[in-house]
């Protein structure tokens, strides 16, 4: 990851697109693949630049799971798409706040 702001924007764009109800299977698969790649980039960034910040790792994993569930690529545990999207957004907001706190980065 070369730019935190860009990568956070990509996660937010994936979330925004995942809300659509008219996505084809290929569209959903593309969003899920993009989310997984971005989440892996965030994991590496957290390990190398943030000393493996555990809470940030947790939020990346939550975002990935909930986006995956909303798009039909992970288990839902009986919850609907809207609920998983809400949880994904909450994880995203927290991740953004954790990675940008104390002026360490500007998002």
CORFENGI-V857850 format. One record per helix or strand of 3 or more residues. SS is the DSSP state (H for helix, E for strand). FROM is the first residue (numbers start at 1). TO is the last residue. If there is no record, write none. Layout:
ss-><SS & SS>
from-><FROM & FROM>
to-><TO & TO>
This chain:
ss-><H & H & H & H>
from-><4 & 25 & 54 & 81>
to-><18 & 49 & 71 & 103>
